Amino acid sequence: MRDDILKSLIEVNGTKLLLIILDGLSGIPDATGKTELETAFKENMDRLAKTNDLGYMVPVATGITPGSGPGHLSVFGYDPFEYQIGRGILESLGLGIKVDDKTVTARCNFATVDKEGKIIDRRAGRISTDNNKRLVSILNQNIKEISGHKVEFYSGKEHRFVTIVRGVDGNAFVNDTDPQVTDTKPLKAEPFGPNSEECANIINRIFEKSMDILKDETKANAILFRGISKIPIIESFYEKYRLKSACIATYPMYKGLASLVGMDVLDTKDSLNEQVKSLKNNFNNYDFFFFHVKKTDSFGEDGDFNSKVKVIEEFDKIIPEILSLNFDVIAITADHSTPSVMKAHSYHYVPLLFINRFPRPVDVNGFSEKESLKGSIGKIYSKELMSLMLAASLRLKKFGA
């Protein structure tokens, strides 16, 4: 009902909207008593916080630690409980892999296991992308088919890659084999929904074969399956908001998520400056841009507090160039928290810096987790952010008489 009402209120105009996701941005204090965001020297964001609106968002639901897929879907305004989308399909679409309704996808990690088969490193030391490509080539040469189903492997970045299984008629309700912790063996794939036994059996057979193929590797001698899934049916971003939208991201999964909801994925190189260049070059072609920064999350998961701080500082330096484009609304936030102290995603709220033409600023010291609690926006759920962006860009009519 709420979505139908929102659609009825939408007006199309020439305003420009920018959503910036600093992946895993927020944290909890380390031994210094400060978070990464509080520690970083970020004069531009701090200045903007004093003249615009601050708030804080619950990514999915209170107490729920979200994965990247649910976290981003929620920020895009989709209920992640209604649209439970596997990471495999997102990574596959992000790599431009063609899939159909009989394609099973999995987002995989190369991992390191000891002689007993227990996991030492879930990311194989974040091996180089070149090494990743070498290993994927070996897998493709040695595993071409399982039980009459064609199997394909595609390189991602660092330790990440995608496994594709073609021609599966049944469902793909199968658990991850990644236990999310070390010093234990990978999990066995098991069906948790109807008509998924065949998919689980295929995943287990691929794992068994891969262990033999990779046994002589010093680091990446095992694979972990995550987000085993098929392509879902989902309403497009344009249908939902009447916004012509584009994605500027460097990692396949986020490109895949944007592609899934119908955003155009723009070409960009890895650096923040190159991402801004893509934003500038395409500014006149779209109403809405999704701008993704990955390394805040990566360093958080690695427990590398100082490197995460540096990414925040590097991002802050490009803000003047972004502001020069004169967006009507800019939201700077996160999909979830990744505290370096925890080395993982967490359930904590995320701060929101909301730059717009109609602010109600309050007395704050800058942009941080603590300061966001003082802001005029207060607490919202991530899935409500798009409504706020539409309102501030005057794209929503009055509701009722």
Stockholm file with secondary structure:
# STOCKHOLM 1.0

chainA/1-401         MRDDILKSLIEVNGTKLLLIILDGLSGIPDATGKTELETAFKENMDRLAKTNDLGYMVPVATGITPGSGPGHLSVFGYDPFEYQIGRGILESLGLGIKVDDKTVTARCNFATVDKEGKIIDRRAGRISTDNNKRLVSILNQNIKEISGHKVEFYSGKEHRFVTIVRGVDGNAFVNDTDPQVTDTKPLKAEPFGPNSEECANIINRIFEKSMDILKDETKANAILFRGISKIPIIESFYEKYRLKSACIATYPMYKGLASLVGMDVLDTKDSLNEQVKSLKNNFNNYDFFFFHVKKTDSFGEDGDFNSKVKVIEEFDKIIPEILSLNFDVIAITADHSTPSVMKAHSYHYVPLLFINRFPRPVDVNGFSEKESLKGSIGKIYSKELMSLMLAASLRLKKFGA
#=GR chainA/1-401 SS CHHHHHHHHBCCCSCCEEEEEETTCCCCCCTTSCCHHHHSCCHHHHHHHHHSEEEEEESSSTTCCCCHHHHHHHHTTCCTTTCCCCHHHHHHHHTTCCCCTTCEEEEEEEEEECTTSCEEETTTTTCCHHHHHHHHHHHHHHCCEETTEEEEEEECSTTEEEEEECCCCSCCCBCCSCCSSSSSCCCCCCBCSTTCHHHHHHHHHHHHHHHHHTTTCSSCCEEEEEEEECCCCCCCHHHHHCCCEEEECSSHHHHHHHHHTTCEECCCCSSHHHHHHHHHHTGGGCSEEEEEECHHHHHHHTTCHHHHHHHHHHHHHHHHHHHTTCCSEEEEECSSBCCTTTTSCBSCCEEEEEEESSCCCCCCSSSSHHHHTTSSSEEEEGGGHHHHHHHHTTCBCCCCC
#=GC SS_cons         CHHHHHHHHBCCCSCCEEEEEETTCCCCCCTTSCCHHHHSCCHHHHHHHHHSEEEEEESSSTTCCCCHHHHHHHHTTCCTTTCCCCHHHHHHHHTTCCCCTTCEEEEEEEEEECTTSCEEETTTTTCCHHHHHHHHHHHHHHCCEETTEEEEEEECSTTEEEEEECCCCSCCCBCCSCCSSSSSCCCCCCBCSTTCHHHHHHHHHHHHHHHHHTTTCSSCCEEEEEEEECCCCCCCHHHHHCCCEEEECSSHHHHHHHHHTTCEECCCCSSHHHHHHHHHHTGGGCSEEEEEECHHHHHHHTTCHHHHHHHHHHHHHHHHHHHTTCCSEEEEECSSBCCTTTTSCBSCCEEEEEEESSCCCCCCSSSSHHHHTTSSSEEEEGGGHHHHHHHHTTCBCCCCC
//
